């Protein structure tokens, strides 16, 4: 058996998670895990989003993913 924890989020945040998960084809669990990995790898601080940062990051992650 695996240990489980839960997160309480507002209804609005839950809807955003559902929408983003649907767009990316990820479950809530996989979406949260993927976001955590993204921030760990990119060293971006999610408290300070900046729209133009994502373009280079997506390219970098795609390139790294193809090396595996």
C-alpha positions as CSV (number, residue, x, y, z in Angstrom):
1,X,0.0,0.0,0.0
2,X,1.2,3.5,-0.8
3,X,1.0,6.4,1.5
4,X,-1.4,9.1,0.3
5,X,-1.8,12.8,1.2
6,X,-4.4,15.2,0.0
7,X,-4.5,18.8,-0.9
8,X,-7.3,21.2,-0.2
9,X,-7.8,23.8,-3.0
10,X,-10.5,26.2,-3.8
11,X,-13.2,25.3,-6.3
12,X,-11.7,27.7,-8.8
13,X,-8.2,26.2,-8.5
14,X,-9.7,22.7,-8.9
15,X,-11.4,23.8,-12.1
16,X,-8.1,25.2,-13.4
17,X,-6.4,21.9,-12.5
18,X,-9.1,19.9,-14.3
19,X,-8.9,22.2,-17.4
20,X,-5.1,22.0,-17.6
21,X,-5.1,18.3,-16.9
22,X,-7.6,17.7,-19.7
23,X,-5.6,19.8,-22.1
24,X,-2.4,17.9,-21.3
25,X,-4.0,14.5,-21.0
26,X,-2.9,14.2,-17.3
27,X,-4.7,13.1,-14.2
28,X,-4.7,15.5,-11.2
29,X,-2.0,13.4,-9.6
30,X,0.2,13.3,-12.7
31,X,-0.4,17.0,-13.4
32,X,0.8,18.0,-9.9
33,X,3.8,15.7,-10.1
34,X,4.7,17.1,-13.5
35,X,4.4,20.7,-12.3
36,X,6.6,20.0,-9.3
37,X,9.2,18.4,-11.6
38,X,9.0,21.3,-14.0
39,X,9.7,23.9,-11.3
40,X,12.5,21.8,-9.9
41,X,14.2,21.4,-13.3
42,X,13.7,25.0,-14.6
43,X,14.4,26.6,-11.2
44,X,11.5,29.1,-12.0
45,X,9.6,30.5,-9.0
46,X,5.9,30.0,-9.6
47,X,5.2,32.9,-7.4
48,X,6.6,35.2,-10.1
49,X,5.2,34.1,-13.4
50,X,6.3,35.8,-16.6
51,X,4.6,35.0,-19.8
52,X,7.7,35.2,-22.1
53,X,9.8,32.8,-20.1
54,X,7.9,29.7,-21.3
55,X,9.0,29.7,-24.9
56,X,12.7,28.9,-24.3
57,X,11.9,26.6,-21.4
58,X,9.5,24.5,-23.5
59,X,12.2,24.2,-26.2
60,X,14.9,23.2,-23.6
61,X,12.7,20.6,-22.0
62,X,11.8,19.1,-25.4
63,X,15.5,18.9,-26.3
64,X,16.3,17.2,-23.0
65,X,13.4,14.8,-23.4
66,X,14.7,13.7,-26.8
67,X,18.1,12.9,-25.4
68,X,16.8,10.2,-23.1
